[in-house]
Amino acid sequence: MPIKRVMFYIISYDVSDDKRRTQIAEILKDFGTRVQYSVFECLLTEDQFTMLRRRLCLYIDPTTDSLRCYRLCQACVDEIIVEGRGDVTQDEDVYIW
């Protein structure tokens, strides 16, 4: 089985409707870590990212809302600076015995 490459994404949103904003946050919680109110860090394969985007787009009103997805290379992730609370989301080491 081929190994799927995991990429680091920063996803932010600005949604005008409370109900849709809550639904988007709940979806993102299934895929990543909330680092600010409307900003999530996610470690995703391409397939996971595609699935996430499809789900999120069901709740975005393109006339009033904004959804931004930034994919960062490992060199860029290594340069993230956090001032104050919180750590950059990292891939967990997984060991199968």
The first five atom37 places (N, CA, C, CB, O) and aatype in JSON, in Angstrom:
{
  "aatype": [12, 14, 9, 11, 1, 19, 12, 13, 18, 9, 9, 15, 18, 3, 19, 15, 3, 3, 11, 1, 1, 16, 5, 9, 0, 6, 9, 10, 11, 3, 13, 7, 16, 1, 19, 5, 18, 15, 19, 13, 6, 4, 10, 10, 16, 6, 3, 5, 13, 16, 12, 10, 1, 1, 1, 10, 4, 10, 18, 9, 3, 14, 16, 16, 3, 15, 10, 1, 4, 18, 1, 10, 4, 5, 0, 4, 19, 3, 6, 9, 9, 19, 6, 7, 1, 7, 3, 19, 16, 5, 3, 6, 3, 19, 18, 9, 17],
  "atom_mask": [
    [1, 1, 1, 1, 1],
    [1, 1, 1, 1, 1],
    [1, 1, 1, 1, 1],
    [1, 1, 1, 1, 1],
    [1, 1, 1, 1, 1],
    [1, 1, 1, 1, 1],
    [1, 1, 1, 1, 1],
    [1, 1, 1, 1, 1],
    [1, 1, 1, 1, 1],
    [1, 1, 1, 1, 1],
    [1, 1, 1, 1, 1],
    [1, 1, 1, 1, 1],
    [1, 1, 1, 1, 1],
    [1, 1, 1, 1, 1],
    [1, 1, 1, 1, 1],
    [1, 1, 1, 1, 1],
    [1, 1, 1, 1, 1],
    [1, 1, 1, 1, 1],
    [1, 1, 1, 1, 1],
    [1, 1, 1, 1, 1],
    [1, 1, 1, 1, 1],
    [1, 1, 1, 1, 1],
    [1, 1, 1, 1, 1],
    [1, 1, 1, 1, 1],
    [1, 1, 1, 1, 1],
    [1, 1, 1, 1, 1],
    [1, 1, 1, 1, 1],
    [1, 1, 1, 1, 1],
    [1, 1, 1, 1, 1],
    [1, 1, 1, 1, 1],
    [1, 1, 1, 1, 1],
    [1, 1, 1, 0, 1],
    [1, 1, 1, 1, 1],
    [1, 1, 1, 1, 1],
    [1, 1, 1, 1, 1],
    [1, 1, 1, 1, 1],
    [1, 1, 1, 1, 1],
    [1, 1, 1, 1, 1],
    [1, 1, 1, 1, 1],
    [1, 1, 1, 1, 1],
    [1, 1, 1, 1, 1],
    [1, 1, 1, 1, 1],
    [1, 1, 1, 1, 1],
    [1, 1, 1, 1, 1],
    [1, 1, 1, 1, 1],
    [1, 1, 1, 1, 1],
    [1, 1, 1, 1, 1],
    [1, 1, 1, 1, 1],
    [1, 1, 1, 1, 1],
    [1, 1, 1, 1, 1],
    [1, 1, 1, 1, 1],
    [1, 1, 1, 1, 1],
    [1, 1, 1, 1, 1],
    [1, 1, 1, 1, 1],
    [1, 1, 1, 1, 1],
    [1, 1, 1, 1, 1],
    [1, 1, 1, 1, 1],
    [1, 1, 1, 1, 1],
    [1, 1, 1, 1, 1],
    [1, 1, 1, 1, 1],
    [1, 1, 1, 1, 1],
    [1, 1, 1, 1, 1],
    [1, 1, 1, 1, 1],
    [1, 1, 1, 1, 1],
    [1, 1, 1, 1, 1],
    [1, 1, 1, 1, 1],
    [1, 1, 1, 1, 1],
    [1, 1, 1, 1, 1],
    [1, 1, 1, 1, 1],
    [1, 1, 1, 1, 1],
    [1, 1, 1, 1, 1],
    [1, 1, 1, 1, 1],
    [1, 1, 1, 1, 1],
    [1, 1, 1, 1, 1],
    [1, 1, 1, 1, 1],
    [1, 1, 1, 1, 1],
    [1, 1, 1, 1, 1],
    [1, 1, 1, 1, 1],
    [1, 1, 1, 1, 1],
    [1, 1, 1, 1, 1],
    [1, 1, 1, 1, 1],
    [1, 1, 1, 1, 1],
    [1, 1, 1, 1, 1],
    [1, 1, 1, 0, 1],
    [1, 1, 1, 1, 1],
    [1, 1, 1, 0, 1],
    [1, 1, 1, 1, 1],
    [1, 1, 1, 1, 1],
    [1, 1, 1, 1, 1],
    [1, 1, 1, 1, 1],
    [1, 1, 1, 1, 1],
    [1, 1, 1, 1, 1],
    [1, 1, 1, 1, 1],
    [1, 1, 1, 1, 1],
    [1, 1, 1, 1, 1],
    [1, 1, 1, 1, 1],
    [1, 1, 1, 1, 1]
  ],
  "atom_positions": [
    [[0.84, -1.18, 0.0], [0.0, 0.0, 0.0], [0.89, 1.25, 0.0], [-0.96, 0.0, 1.22], [1.8, 1.35, 0.83]],
    [[0.64, 2.18, -0.91], [1.48, 3.38, -0.97], [1.24, 4.28, 0.24], [1.2, 4.17, -2.26], [0.13, 4.35, 0.78]],
    [[2.3, 4.97, 0.66], [2.19, 5.9, 1.77], [1.62, 7.21, 1.23], [3.59, 6.13, 2.46], [2.08, 7.74, 0.22]],
    [[0.6, 7.71, 1.92], [-0.01, 8.97, 1.5], [0.7, 10.13, 2.19], [-1.54, 8.99, 1.84], [0.92, 10.11, 3.4]],
    [[1.04, 11.12, 1.42], [1.74, 12.3, 1.91], [0.78, 13.2, 2.68], [2.39, 13.06, 0.74], [-0.31, 13.51, 2.21]],
    [[1.21, 13.62, 3.86], [0.42, 14.52, 4.7], [0.97, 15.93, 4.55], [0.43, 14.07, 6.19], [2.18, 16.15, 4.62]],
    [[0.07, 16.88, 4.35], [0.46, 18.28, 4.2], [-0.16, 19.09, 5.35], [0.01, 18.84, 2.82], [-1.16, 18.7, 5.94]],
    [[0.46, 20.23, 5.63], [0.02, 21.13, 6.69], [-0.83, 22.22, 6.05], [1.24, 21.73, 7.46], [-0.39, 22.9, 5.12]],
    [[-2.04, 22.4, 6.56], [-2.96, 23.41, 6.05], [-3.36, 24.35, 7.18], [-4.2, 22.76, 5.42], [-3.56, 23.93, 8.32]],
    [[-3.48, 25.61, 6.84], [-4.11, 26.59, 7.72], [-5.41, 26.97, 7.04], [-3.18, 27.85, 8.0], [-5.42, 27.39, 5.88]],
    [[-6.5, 26.81, 7.77], [-7.82, 27.1, 7.2], [-8.5, 28.14, 8.08], [-8.69, 25.8, 7.09], [-8.62, 27.97, 9.3]],
    [[-8.93, 29.22, 7.44], [-9.63, 30.28, 8.17], [-10.96, 30.56, 7.48], [-8.77, 31.57, 8.25], [-11.13, 30.3, 6.29]],
    [[-11.88, 31.1, 8.25], [-13.19, 31.4, 7.68], [-13.77, 32.65, 8.32], [-14.14, 30.21, 7.87], [-13.45, 32.99, 9.46]],
    [[-14.61, 33.3, 7.56], [-15.38, 34.45, 8.02], [-16.78, 34.23, 7.48], [-14.75, 35.84, 7.55], [-17.03, 34.42, 6.29]],
    [[-17.69, 33.82, 8.35], [-19.04, 33.43, 7.94], [-20.05, 34.32, 8.67], [-19.3, 31.92, 8.24], [-19.98, 34.47, 9.89]],
    [[-20.97, 34.89, 7.92], [-21.89, 35.88, 8.48], [-23.03, 35.28, 9.31], [-22.48, 36.69, 7.37], [-23.57, 35.95, 10.19]],
    [[-23.4, 34.05, 9.05], [-24.54, 33.42, 9.71], [-24.08, 32.54, 10.87], [-25.35, 32.6, 8.69], [-23.2, 31.69, 10.7]],
    [[-24.66, 32.74, 12.05], [-24.24, 31.99, 13.25], [-24.37, 30.48, 13.07], [-25.06, 32.44, 14.44], [-23.46, 29.73, 13.43]],
    [[-25.49, 30.02, 12.53], [-25.72, 28.58, 12.38], [-24.7, 27.96, 11.44], [-27.15, 28.32, 11.86], [-24.12, 26.91, 11.74]],
    [[-24.47, 28.59, 10.3], [-23.5, 28.05, 9.34], [-22.08, 28.13, 9.9], [-23.57, 28.82, 8.0], [-21.28, 27.23, 9.67]],
    [[-21.77, 29.2, 10.62], [-20.44, 29.35, 11.23], [-20.19, 28.21, 12.23], [-20.32, 30.73, 11.95], [-19.1, 27.65, 12.27]],
    [[-21.2, 27.87, 13.01], [-21.08, 26.76, 13.97], [-20.89, 25.44, 13.24], [-22.32, 26.69, 14.87], [-20.08, 24.61, 13.66]],
    [[-21.62, 25.22, 12.16], [-21.49, 23.98, 11.39], [-20.09, 23.85, 10.79], [-22.55, 23.93, 10.27], [-19.52, 22.76, 10.78]],
    [[-19.55, 24.94, 10.31], [-18.2, 24.92, 9.73], [-17.17, 24.6, 10.8], [-17.87, 26.27, 9.06], [-16.26, 23.81, 10.57]],
    [[-17.31, 25.21, 11.96], [-16.38, 24.93, 13.06], [-16.44, 23.46, 13.46], [-16.69, 25.83, 14.26], [-15.41, 22.85, 13.72]],
    [[-17.64, 22.89, 13.52], [-17.79, 21.48, 13.91], [-17.12, 20.56, 12.88], [-19.28, 21.12, 14.05], [-16.49, 19.57, 13.25]],
    [[-17.27, 20.87, 11.62], [-16.61, 20.07, 10.57], [-15.1, 20.16, 10.73], [-17.03, 20.56, 9.14], [-14.41, 19.14, 10.71]],
    [[-14.59, 21.37, 10.9], [-13.14, 21.55, 11.02], [-12.57, 20.85, 12.25], [-12.8, 23.03, 11.08], [-11.43, 20.38, 12.22]],
    [[-13.33, 20.77, 13.32], [-12.86, 20.06, 14.53], [-12.6, 18.6, 14.24], [-13.89, 20.19, 15.66], [-11.76, 17.98, 14.9]],
    [[-13.3, 18.03, 13.25], [-13.08, 16.63, 12.86], [-11.77, 16.44, 12.09], [-14.25, 16.13, 12.02], [-11.29, 15.31, 11.96]],
    [[-11.2, 17.53, 11.59], [-10.04, 17.43, 10.72], [-8.78, 18.09, 11.26], [-10.36, 18.02, 9.4], [-7.68, 17.84, 10.76]],
    [[-8.92, 18.95, 12.27], [-7.74, 19.69, 12.71], [-7.88, 20.25, 14.11], [0.0, 0.0, 0.0], [-8.75, 19.86, 14.88]],
    [[-6.99, 21.18, 14.4], [-6.89, 21.79, 15.72], [-7.24, 23.26, 15.61], [-5.48, 21.6, 16.32], [-6.69, 23.99, 14.78]],
    [[-8.17, 23.7, 16.45], [-8.53, 25.12, 16.47], [-7.41, 25.88, 17.19], [-9.92, 25.37, 17.18], [-7.08, 25.57, 18.33]],
    [[-6.83, 26.87, 16.5], [-5.75, 27.65, 17.1], [-6.18, 29.08, 17.4], [-4.53, 27.66, 16.19], [-5.55, 29.77, 18.2]],
    [[-7.24, 29.53, 16.77], [-7.91, 30.78, 17.08], [-9.38, 30.59, 16.73], [-7.27, 32.01, 16.3], [-9.75, 29.56, 16.17]],
    [[-10.2, 31.56, 17.07], [-11.64, 31.36, 16.92], [-12.04, 30.84, 15.54], [-12.37, 32.65, 17.2], [-12.82, 29.9, 15.44]],
    [[-11.52, 31.43, 14.49], [-11.91, 31.01, 13.14], [-10.7, 30.54, 12.32], [-12.61, 32.15, 12.41], [-10.67, 30.7, 11.1]],
    [[-9.71, 29.97, 13.0], [-8.5, 29.49, 12.33], [-8.17, 28.09, 12.85], [-7.3, 30.47, 12.56], [-8.11, 27.85, 14.06]],
    [[-7.95, 27.17, 11.92], [-7.6, 25.8, 12.25], [-6.3, 25.41, 11.56], [-8.74, 24.83, 11.85], [-6.03, 25.87, 10.46]],
    [[-5.51, 24.57, 12.22], [-4.35, 23.93, 11.61], [-4.71, 22.47, 11.39], [-3.06, 24.08, 12.5], [-5.24, 21.82, 12.29]],
    [[-4.43, 21.96, 10.21], [-4.81, 20.6, 9.85], [-3.65, 19.88, 9.18], [-6.04, 20.6, 8.93], [-2.95, 20.47, 8.35]],
    [[-3.44, 18.64, 9.53], [-2.49, 17.75, 8.85], [-3.33, 16.76, 8.06], [-1.52, 17.02, 9.87], [-3.99, 15.9, 8.64]],
    [[-3.31, 16.89, 6.73], [-4.23, 16.14, 5.89], [-3.55, 15.56, 4.66], [-5.38, 17.04, 5.46], [-2.6, 16.13, 4.12]],
    [[-4.05, 14.41, 4.24], [-3.67, 13.9, 2.93], [-4.46, 14.69, 1.88], [-3.95, 12.35, 2.81], [-5.39, 15.42, 2.23]],
    [[-4.11, 14.54, 0.64], [-4.84, 15.24, -0.43], [-6.3, 14.81, -0.45], [-4.18, 14.97, -1.81], [-7.2, 15.63, -0.65]],
    [[-6.55, 13.51, -0.26], [-7.93, 13.0, -0.24], [-8.72, 13.6, 0.92], [-7.94, 11.46, -0.14], [-9.88, 13.98, 0.75]],
    [[-8.1, 13.69, 2.1], [-8.79, 14.28, 3.25], [-9.09, 15.75, 3.01], [-7.94, 14.12, 4.51], [-10.17, 16.23, 3.35]],
    [[-8.13, 16.47, 2.42], [-8.35, 17.88, 2.14], [-9.5, 18.07, 1.15], [-7.07, 18.52, 1.58], [-10.33, 18.95, 1.33]],
    [[-9.54, 17.24, 0.12], [-10.62, 17.31, -0.86], [-11.97, 17.07, -0.2], [-10.4, 16.28, -1.99], [-12.94, 17.79, -0.46]],
    [[-12.04, 16.06, 0.67], [-13.28, 15.75, 1.38], [-13.68, 16.92, 2.29], [-13.11, 14.45, 2.21], [-14.85, 17.3, 2.34]],
    [[-12.72, 17.48, 3.0], [-13.0, 18.6, 3.89], [-13.54, 19.8, 3.1], [-11.73, 19.01, 4.65], [-14.54, 20.4, 3.49]],
    [[-12.88, 20.13, 2.01], [-13.34, 21.27, 1.2], [-14.75, 21.08, 0.69], [-12.4, 21.49, 0.03], [-15.56, 22.01, 0.71]],
    [[-15.06, 19.88, 0.24], [-16.41, 19.6, -0.26], [-17.43, 19.82, 0.84], [-16.5, 18.16, -0.79], [-18.48, 20.42, 0.62]],
    [[-17.13, 19.32, 2.03], [-18.06, 19.48, 3.15], [-18.22, 20.95, 3.53], [-17.58, 18.68, 4.37], [-19.34, 21.41, 3.75]],
    [[-17.11, 21.68, 3.6], [-17.18, 23.09, 3.99], [-17.95, 23.92, 2.97], [-15.78, 23.65, 4.17], [-18.7, 24.82, 3.35]],
    [[-17.75, 23.63, 1.71], [-18.4, 24.43, 0.66], [-19.92, 24.31, 0.66], [-17.86, 24.01, -0.71], [-20.62, 25.14, 0.08]],
    [[-20.43, 23.27, 1.32], [-21.88, 23.14, 1.45], [-22.46, 24.24, 2.34], [-22.23, 21.77, 2.02], [-23.65, 24.55, 2.24]],
    [[-21.64, 24.83, 3.2], [-22.11, 25.81, 4.17], [-21.64, 27.23, 3.89], [-21.67, 25.41, 5.55], [-22.04, 28.16, 4.59]],
    [[-20.83, 27.41, 2.89], [-20.32, 28.74, 2.56], [-21.26, 29.43, 1.58], [-18.9, 28.64, 1.97], [-21.65, 28.86, 0.56]],
    [[-21.62, 30.65, 1.9], [-22.37, 31.48, 0.96], [-21.34, 32.37, 0.26], [-23.51, 32.33, 1.69], [-20.82, 33.3, 0.89]],
    [[-21.03, 32.12, -1.0], [-19.96, 32.86, -1.67], [-20.23, 34.35, -1.82], [-19.73, 32.27, -3.01], [-19.31, 35.11, -2.14]],
    [[-21.47, 34.78, -1.6], [-21.76, 36.21, -1.72], [-21.47, 36.98, -0.43], [-23.21, 36.41, -2.1], [-21.32, 38.2, -0.46]],
    [[-21.38, 36.27, 0.71], [-21.17, 36.95, 1.99], [-20.02, 36.4, 2.81], [-22.42, 36.89, 2.8], [-19.53, 37.08, 3.72]],
    [[-19.58, 35.18, 2.52], [-18.62, 34.49, 3.38], [-17.25, 34.36, 2.71], [-19.14, 33.12, 3.75], [-17.09, 34.59, 1.52]],
    [[-16.29, 33.97, 3.52], [-14.94, 33.72, 3.02], [-14.37, 32.48, 3.68], [-14.02, 34.95, 3.28], [-14.47, 32.3, 4.9]],
    [[-13.78, 31.62, 2.88], [-13.07, 30.44, 3.36], [-11.7, 30.46, 2.7], [-13.85, 29.1, 3.04], [-11.6, 30.53, 1.47]],
    [[-10.65, 30.41, 3.51], [-9.28, 30.45, 2.97], [-8.53, 29.23, 3.45], [-8.54, 31.75, 3.4], [-8.55, 28.88, 4.63]],
    [[-7.86, 28.57, 2.5], [-7.08, 27.37, 2.79], [-5.66, 27.59, 2.3], [-7.7, 26.09, 2.13], [-5.43, 27.82, 1.12]],
    [[-4.7, 27.53, 3.22], [-3.3, 27.72, 2.88], [-2.56, 26.41, 3.11], [-2.67, 28.88, 3.73], [-2.59, 25.87, 4.22]],
    [[-1.89, 25.9, 2.09], [-1.07, 24.71, 2.23], [0.37, 25.17, 2.39], [-1.23, 23.73, 1.0], [0.88, 25.95, 1.58]],
    [[1.02, 24.69, 3.45], [2.39, 25.09, 3.73], [3.34, 23.92, 3.51], [2.52, 25.63, 5.17], [3.04, 22.78, 3.88]],
    [[4.48, 24.21, 2.92], [5.52, 23.2, 2.77], [6.21, 23.01, 4.13], [6.56, 23.61, 1.65], [6.04, 23.84, 5.02]],
    [[6.97, 21.95, 4.27], [7.61, 21.67, 5.56], [8.58, 22.79, 5.95], [8.35, 20.35, 5.5], [8.68, 23.12, 7.13]],
    [[9.27, 23.35, 5.0], [10.19, 24.45, 5.32], [9.43, 25.64, 5.9], [10.98, 24.88, 4.08], [9.91, 26.31, 6.82]],
    [[8.25, 25.92, 5.36], [7.42, 27.02, 5.87], [6.88, 26.69, 7.26], [6.26, 27.31, 4.91], [6.85, 27.56, 8.13]],
    [[6.45, 25.45, 7.46], [5.95, 25.03, 8.77], [7.05, 25.19, 9.82], [5.45, 23.57, 8.73], [6.78, 25.62, 10.94]],
    [[8.27, 24.84, 9.45], [9.4, 24.96, 10.38], [9.67, 26.4, 10.79], [10.65, 24.36, 9.76], [10.3, 26.65, 11.81]],
    [[9.2, 27.36, 9.99], [9.44, 28.78, 10.26], [8.25, 29.47, 10.96], [9.74, 29.5, 8.96], [8.3, 30.68, 11.19]],
    [[7.2, 28.74, 11.3], [6.06, 29.34, 11.99], [6.51, 29.83, 13.36], [4.89, 28.34, 12.12], [7.18, 29.11, 14.1]],
    [[6.12, 31.04, 13.68], [6.45, 31.64, 14.98], [5.15, 31.84, 15.74], [7.23, 33.0, 14.81], [4.2, 32.44, 15.23]],
    [[5.1, 31.34, 16.96], [3.94, 31.52, 17.81], [4.37, 32.36, 19.0], [3.33, 30.14, 18.27], [5.27, 31.98, 19.75]],
    [[3.74, 33.49, 19.16], [3.97, 34.34, 20.34], [2.8, 34.12, 21.28], [4.13, 35.87, 19.94], [1.64, 34.19, 20.86]],
    [[3.07, 33.86, 22.52], [1.98, 33.64, 23.47], [1.61, 32.16, 23.55], [0.0, 0.0, 0.0], [2.44, 31.28, 23.31]],
    [[0.36, 31.92, 23.89], [-0.11, 30.55, 24.13], [-0.18, 29.72, 22.86], [-1.47, 30.58, 24.79], [-0.39, 30.24, 21.76]],
    [[0.0, 28.42, 23.02], [-0.24, 27.48, 21.94], [1.01, 27.02, 21.23], [0.0, 0.0, 0.0], [2.04, 27.69, 21.22]],
    [[0.88, 25.86, 20.63], [1.95, 25.25, 19.86], [1.45, 25.01, 18.44], [2.43, 23.92, 20.51], [0.25, 24.96, 18.2]],
    [[2.37, 24.88, 17.52], [2.02, 24.52, 16.14], [1.61, 23.06, 16.13], [3.23, 24.78, 15.17], [2.27, 22.21, 16.74]],
    [[0.53, 22.76, 15.45], [0.04, 21.39, 15.34], [1.11, 20.51, 14.7], [-1.27, 21.32, 14.53], [1.7, 20.88, 13.69]],
    [[1.35, 19.36, 15.31], [2.37, 18.45, 14.79], [1.77, 17.07, 14.58], [3.57, 18.37, 15.73], [0.83, 16.66, 15.26]],
    [[2.35, 16.37, 13.63], [1.95, 15.0, 13.38], [2.36, 14.14, 14.55], [2.56, 14.48, 12.07], [3.49, 14.24, 15.02]],
    [[1.46, 13.3, 15.03], [1.79, 12.42, 16.14], [2.55, 11.22, 15.61], [0.52, 11.97, 16.9], [2.25, 10.69, 14.53]],
    [[3.55, 10.8, 16.37], [4.24, 9.56, 16.02], [3.31, 8.4, 16.28], [5.57, 9.41, 16.83], [2.72, 8.31, 17.36]],
    [[3.17, 7.51, 15.33], [2.32, 6.36, 15.48], [3.16, 5.1, 15.34], [1.18, 6.38, 14.44], [3.9, 4.94, 14.37]],
    [[3.05, 4.23, 16.31], [3.78, 2.98, 16.29], [2.79, 1.84, 16.31], [4.76, 2.89, 17.47], [1.9, 1.8, 17.15]],
    [[2.95, 0.92, 15.38], [2.1, -0.26, 15.33], [2.95, -1.47, 15.66], [1.41, -0.42, 13.94], [3.96, -1.72, 15.01]],
    [[2.55, -2.21, 16.67], [3.32, -3.39, 17.12], [2.66, -4.66, 16.67], [3.48, -3.4, 18.64], [3.16, -5.75, 16.96]]
  ]
}
